[in-house]
Amino acid sequence: MAYDSNNIFAKILRGEIPCKEVYRDDYVLAFHDIAPNAPQHILVIPKGPFSSLADFISQASEAEQLGFWRAVNNIAAQQNISSAFRLITNNGETAGQSVHHFHVHLLAGKPMGGLLP
């Protein structure tokens, strides 16, 4: 799937739509989800134009990939959730991806139960 530069996360990255930011560095922007599924629900998005996890893995540089995953770890530590959190990403519409900009959901603050309901 081609990257759509008008998706909501691209607009957030450009500052066209506000977000409740929790972390920013050279590789990522992280912010609170507007419809949280847990007491702590943070979205982590790369700054580059990657439509999905598959696109990110195949197109992002090693520095971008390493920077992204290190940022996820740093965010968990800064939010005091590094000992217990769930990390989710959906790759493709049939898997539940609704915004076609690669992102992960970092969820914590309550027992999560099984993998799927």
DRENVO-993977 format. One record per atom (N, C-alpha, C): atom name; residue number from 1; x, y, z. Coordinates in Angstrom, 1 decimal. Example, Ala and Ser with C-alpha at 12.3 -4.5 7.8 and 13.67 -1.06 7.14 Angstrom:
DRENVO-993977
  atom  seq      px      py      pz
     N    1    13.2    -5.7     7.8
    CA    1    12.3    -4.5     7.8
     C    1    13.2    -3.3     7.8
     N    2    12.8    -2.2     7.1
    CA    2    13.7    -1.1     7.1
     C    2    12.9     0.0     7.9
***
This chain:
DRENVO-993977
  atom  seq      px      py      pz
     N    1     0.8    -1.2     0.0
    CA    1     0.0     0.0     0.0
     C    1     0.9     1.2     0.0
     N    2     0.6     2.2    -0.9
    CA    2     1.3     3.4    -0.9
     C    2     1.0     4.3     0.3
     N    3     2.0     5.0     0.8
    CA    3     1.8     5.9     1.9
     C    3     0.9     7.1     1.6
     N    4    -0.1     7.3     2.4
    CA    4    -1.0     8.5     2.3
     C    4    -0.5     9.6     3.2
     N    5     0.1    10.6     2.7
    CA    5     0.6    11.7     3.5
     C    5    -0.4    12.6     4.2
     N    6    -1.7    12.3     3.9
    CA    6    -2.8    13.0     4.6
     C    6    -3.4    12.1     5.7
     N    7    -2.8    11.0     6.1
    CA    7    -3.4    10.3     7.2
     C    7    -3.2    11.1     8.5
     N    8    -4.0    10.7     9.5
    CA    8    -4.1    11.5    10.7
     C    8    -2.7    11.6    11.4
     N    9    -1.9    10.5    11.4
    CA    9    -0.6    10.6    12.1
     C    9     0.4    11.5    11.3
     N   10     0.3    11.5    10.0
    CA   10     1.1    12.4     9.2
     C   10     0.8    13.9     9.6
     N   11    -0.5    14.1     9.8
    CA   11    -1.0    15.5    10.1
     C   11    -0.5    15.8    11.6
     N   12    -0.5    14.9    12.4
    CA   12     0.0    15.1    13.8
     C   12     1.5    15.4    13.7
     N   13     2.2    14.6    13.0
    CA   13     3.7    14.9    12.8
     C   13     4.0    16.3    12.3
     N   14     3.1    16.7    11.4
    CA   14     3.3    18.1    10.8
     C   14     2.8    19.2    11.7
     N   15     2.2    18.8    12.8
    CA   15     1.6    19.8    13.7
     C   15     0.3    20.4    13.3
     N   16    -0.4    19.8    12.3
    CA   16    -1.7    20.2    11.9
     C   16    -2.8    19.8    12.8
     N   17    -2.6    18.7    13.6
    CA   17    -3.5    18.2    14.5
     C   17    -2.8    18.1    15.9
     N   18    -3.3    18.6    17.0
    CA   18    -2.6    18.5    18.2
     C   18    -2.6    17.1    18.8
     N   19    -1.7    16.8    19.7
    CA   19    -1.7    15.6    20.4
     C   19    -1.2    15.8    21.8
     N   20    -1.4    14.9    22.7
    CA   20    -0.9    15.0    24.1
     C   20     0.4    14.2    24.1
     N   21     1.5    14.9    23.7
    CA   21     2.8    14.3    23.5
     C   21     3.4    13.8    24.8
     N   22     4.0    12.6    24.8
    CA   22     4.8    12.1    25.9
     C   22     6.3    11.9    25.6
     N   23     6.6    11.9    24.3
    CA   23     8.0    11.6    24.0
     C   23     8.2    12.0    22.5
     N   24     9.4    12.6    22.3
    CA   24     9.8    12.9    20.9
     C   24    11.3    12.8    20.8
     N   25    11.8    12.2    19.7
    CA   25    13.2    12.3    19.4
     C   25    13.4    12.3    17.9
     N   26    14.6    12.0    17.4
    CA   26    14.9    12.1    16.0
     C   26    14.1    11.1    15.2
     N   27    13.6    10.0    15.8
    CA   27    13.0     8.9    15.1
     C   27    11.5     8.7    15.4
     N   28    11.0     9.1    16.5
    CA   28     9.6     8.9    16.8
     C   28     8.9    10.0    17.5
     N   29     7.6     9.9    17.5
    CA   29     6.7    10.8    18.3
     C   29     5.8     9.8    19.0
     N   30     5.6    10.1    20.3
    CA   30     4.7     9.2    21.1
     C   30     3.7    10.2    21.8
     N   31     2.5     9.7    21.9
    CA   31     1.4    10.5    22.5
     C   31     0.3     9.6    23.0
     N   32    -0.5    10.2    23.9
    CA   32    -1.7     9.5    24.4
     C   32    -2.7     9.2    23.4
     N   33    -3.3     8.0    23.4
    CA   33    -4.4     7.7    22.5
     C   33    -5.6     8.4    22.9
     N   34    -6.4     9.0    21.9
    CA   34    -7.6     9.7    22.3
     C   34    -8.7     8.9    22.7
     N   35    -8.7     7.6    22.5
    CA   35    -9.7     6.6    22.9
     C   35    -9.0     5.4    23.6
     N   36    -8.5     5.7    24.8
    CA   36    -7.6     4.7    25.4
     C   36    -8.3     3.4    25.8
     N   37    -7.6     2.3    25.6
    CA   37    -8.1     0.9    26.0
     C   37    -7.5     0.4    27.3
     N   38    -6.7     1.2    27.9
    CA   38    -6.1     0.9    29.2
     C   38    -5.8     2.2    29.9
     N   39    -5.5     2.2    31.2
    CA   39    -5.2     3.4    31.9
     C   39    -4.0     4.2    31.3
     N   40    -3.1     3.4    30.8
    CA   40    -2.0     4.1    30.0
     C   40    -2.0     3.5    28.6
     N   41    -2.3     4.3    27.6
    CA   41    -2.4     3.9    26.2
     C   41    -1.7     4.9    25.4
     N   42    -0.5     4.6    25.0
    CA   42     0.4     5.5    24.2
     C   42     0.6     5.0    22.8
     N   43     0.5     5.8    21.9
    CA   43     0.8     5.5    20.5
     C   43     2.2     5.9    20.2
     N   44     3.0     5.1    19.6
    CA   44     4.4     5.4    19.2
     C   44     4.4     5.3    17.7
     N   45     4.8     6.4    17.0
    CA   45     4.9     6.4    15.5
     C   45     6.3     6.8    15.1
     N   46     6.8     6.2    14.0
    CA   46     8.0     6.7    13.5
     C   46     7.8     8.0    12.7
     N   47     8.8     8.8    12.6
    CA   47     8.7    10.1    11.9
     C   47     8.7     9.9    10.4
     N   48     9.2     8.8     9.9
    CA   48     9.2     8.5     8.5
     C   48     7.9     8.0     7.9
     N   49     7.7     8.1     6.6
    CA   49     6.5     7.7     6.0
     C   49     6.4     6.2     5.7
     N   50     6.0     5.5     6.7
    CA   50     5.9     4.0     6.6
     C   50     4.5     3.6     6.8
     N   51     3.9     2.9     5.9
    CA   51     2.4     2.6     6.0
     C   51     2.1     1.5     6.9
     N   52     3.0     0.6     7.2
    CA   52     2.7    -0.6     8.0
     C   52     4.0    -1.1     8.6
     N   53     3.9    -2.1     9.5
    CA   53     5.1    -2.8    10.0
     C   53     5.9    -3.4     8.9
     N   54     5.3    -4.1     8.0
    CA   54     6.0    -4.7     6.8
     C   54     6.8    -3.6     6.0
     N   55     6.1    -2.5     5.8
    CA   55     6.8    -1.4     5.1
     C   55     8.0    -0.8     5.9
     N   56     7.8    -0.7     7.2
    CA   56     8.8    -0.2     8.0
     C   56    10.0    -1.1     8.0
     N   57     9.8    -2.4     8.2
    CA   57    10.9    -3.4     8.2
     C   57    11.6    -3.4     6.9
     N   58    10.9    -3.3     5.8
    CA   58    11.5    -3.4     4.5
     C   58    12.1    -2.1     4.0
     N   59    11.6    -0.9     4.4
    CA   59    12.1     0.4     3.9
     C   59    12.9     1.2     4.8
     N   60    12.7     1.1     6.1
    CA   60    13.4     2.0     7.1
     C   60    14.8     1.6     7.2
     N   61    15.7     2.6     7.4
    CA   61    17.1     2.3     7.6
     C   61    17.3     1.6     8.9
     N   62    18.5     1.0     9.1
    CA   62    18.8     0.3    10.4
     C   62    18.7     1.3    11.5
     N   63    19.2     2.5    11.3
    CA   63    19.2     3.5    12.3
     C   63    17.7     3.9    12.7
     N   64    16.8     4.0    11.7
    CA   64    15.4     4.3    12.0
     C   64    14.8     3.1    12.8
     N   65    15.1     1.9    12.4
    CA   65    14.5     0.8    13.1
     C   65    15.0     0.7    14.5
     N   66    16.3     0.8    14.7
    CA   66    16.9     0.7    16.0
     C   66    16.4     1.9    16.9
     N   67    16.4     3.1    16.3
    CA   67    15.9     4.2    17.0
     C   67    14.4     4.1    17.5
     N   68    13.6     3.5    16.6
    CA   68    12.2     3.3    17.0
     C   68    12.1     2.3    18.2
     N   69    12.7     1.2    18.1
    CA   69    12.5     0.2    19.2
     C   69    13.2     0.6    20.5
     N   70    14.3     1.4    20.4
    CA   70    14.9     1.9    21.6
     C   70    14.0     3.0    22.2
     N   71    13.3     3.7    21.4
    CA   71    12.4     4.7    21.9
     C   71    11.2     4.1    22.6
     N   72    10.7     3.0    22.1
    CA   72     9.6     2.3    22.7
     C   72    10.1     1.9    24.1
     N   73    11.3     1.3    24.2
    CA   73    11.8     0.9    25.5
     C   73    12.0     2.1    26.5
     N   74    12.5     3.2    25.9
    CA   74    12.7     4.4    26.7
     C   74    11.3     5.0    27.2
     N   75    10.3     5.0    26.4
    CA   75     9.0     5.5    26.8
     C   75     8.4     4.6    27.9
     N   76     8.5     3.3    27.8
    CA   76     8.1     2.4    28.8
     C   76     8.8     2.7    30.2
     N   77    10.1     3.0    30.1
    CA   77    10.8     3.3    31.3
     C   77    10.4     4.6    31.9
     N   78    10.2     5.6    31.0
    CA   78     9.8     7.0    31.5
     C   78     8.4     7.0    32.0
     N   79     7.6     6.1    31.6
    CA   79     6.2     6.1    32.0
     C   79     6.0     5.1    33.2
     N   80     7.2     4.6    33.7
    CA   80     7.2     3.6    34.8
     C   80     6.3     2.4    34.6
     N   81     6.4     1.9    33.3
    CA   81     5.6     0.7    33.0
     C   81     6.5    -0.4    32.4
     N   82     7.8    -0.2    32.5
    CA   82     8.7    -1.2    31.8
     C   82     8.6    -2.6    32.3
     N   83     8.1    -2.8    33.5
    CA   83     7.9    -4.2    34.0
     C   83     6.7    -4.9    33.6
     N   84     5.7    -4.2    33.1
    CA   84     4.4    -4.8    32.7
     C   84     3.7    -3.9    31.7
     N   85     3.8    -4.3    30.4
    CA   85     3.0    -3.6    29.4
     C   85     2.7    -4.5    28.2
     N   86     1.8    -4.1    27.4
    CA   86     1.5    -4.9    26.2
     C   86     1.8    -4.0    25.0
     N   87     2.4    -4.5    24.0
    CA   87     2.7    -3.8    22.8
     C   87     2.0    -4.4    21.6
     N   88     1.2    -3.6    20.9
    CA   88     0.4    -4.1    19.8
     C   88     0.6    -3.3    18.5
     N   89     0.7    -4.0    17.4
    CA   89     0.6    -3.4    16.1
     C   89    -0.3    -4.2    15.2
     N   90    -1.0    -3.6    14.3
    CA   90    -1.8    -4.3    13.3
     C   90    -1.2    -4.0    12.0
     N   91    -1.0    -5.0    11.2
    CA   91    -0.4    -4.9     9.8
     C   91    -1.5    -5.3     8.8
     N   92    -2.1    -4.2     8.2
    CA   92    -3.1    -4.4     7.2
     C   92    -4.5    -4.3     7.7
     N   93    -5.5    -4.0     6.8
    CA   93    -6.8    -3.7     7.3
     C   93    -7.5    -5.0     7.9
     N   94    -7.3    -6.2     7.3
    CA   94    -8.0    -7.3     7.9
     C   94    -7.4    -7.7     9.3
     N   95    -6.3    -7.2     9.6
    CA   95    -5.7    -7.4    11.0
     C   95    -6.1    -6.2    11.9
     N   96    -6.9    -5.3    11.4
    CA   96    -7.4    -4.2    12.2
     C   96    -6.7    -2.9    12.1
     N   97    -5.7    -2.7    11.2
    CA   97    -5.0    -1.5    11.0
     C   97    -6.0    -0.4    10.4
     N   98    -6.3     0.6    11.1
    CA   98    -7.2     1.7    10.6
     C   98    -6.5     2.9    10.2
     N   99    -5.3     3.2    10.7
    CA   99    -4.4     4.3    10.2
     C   99    -3.2     3.7     9.5
     N  100    -3.0     4.1     8.3
    CA  100    -2.0     3.5     7.5
     C  100    -0.7     4.3     7.6
     N  101    -0.3     4.4     8.8
    CA  101     1.1     4.9     9.2
     C  101     1.5     3.9    10.3
     N  102     2.6     3.2    10.1
    CA  102     3.0     2.3    11.1
     C  102     3.0     2.9    12.5
     N  103     2.5     2.1    13.5
    CA  103     2.5     2.6    14.8
     C  103     2.3     1.4    15.7
     N  104     2.7     1.6    17.0
    CA  104     2.5     0.6    18.0
     C  104     1.6     1.2    19.1
     N  105     0.9     0.4    19.8
    CA  105     0.1     0.7    20.9
     C  105     0.8     0.2    22.2
     N  106     1.1     1.0    23.1
    CA  106     1.8     0.7    24.3
     C  106     0.7     0.8    25.4
     N  107     0.3    -0.4    26.0
    CA  107    -0.8    -0.4    26.9
     C  107    -0.3    -0.9    28.3
     N  108    -0.8    -0.3    29.4
    CA  108    -0.4    -0.7    30.7
     C  108    -1.4    -0.1    31.7
     N  109    -1.2    -0.6    33.0
    CA  109    -2.0     0.0    34.0
     C  109    -3.2    -0.8    34.5
     N  110    -3.4    -2.0    33.9
    CA  110    -4.4    -2.9    34.3
     C  110    -4.1    -4.3    33.8
     N  111    -4.6    -5.3    34.5
    CA  111    -4.4    -6.7    34.0
     C  111    -5.0    -6.8    32.6
     N  112    -4.2    -7.4    31.7
    CA  112    -4.6    -7.5    30.3
     C  112    -5.4    -8.7    29.9
     N  113    -5.2    -9.8    30.7
    CA  113    -5.9   -11.0    30.4
     C  113    -5.2   -11.7    29.2
     N  114    -6.0   -12.5    28.5
    CA  114    -5.5   -13.3    27.3
     C  114    -5.2   -12.4    26.2
     N  115    -4.6   -12.9    25.2
    CA  115    -4.1   -12.2    24.0
     C  115    -5.3   -11.6    23.2
     N  116    -6.4   -12.4    23.0
    CA  116    -7.6   -11.9    22.4
     C  116    -8.8   -12.2    23.2
     N  117    -9.8   -11.3    23.1
    CA  117   -11.0   -11.6    23.9
     C  117   -11.7   -12.8    23.6
***
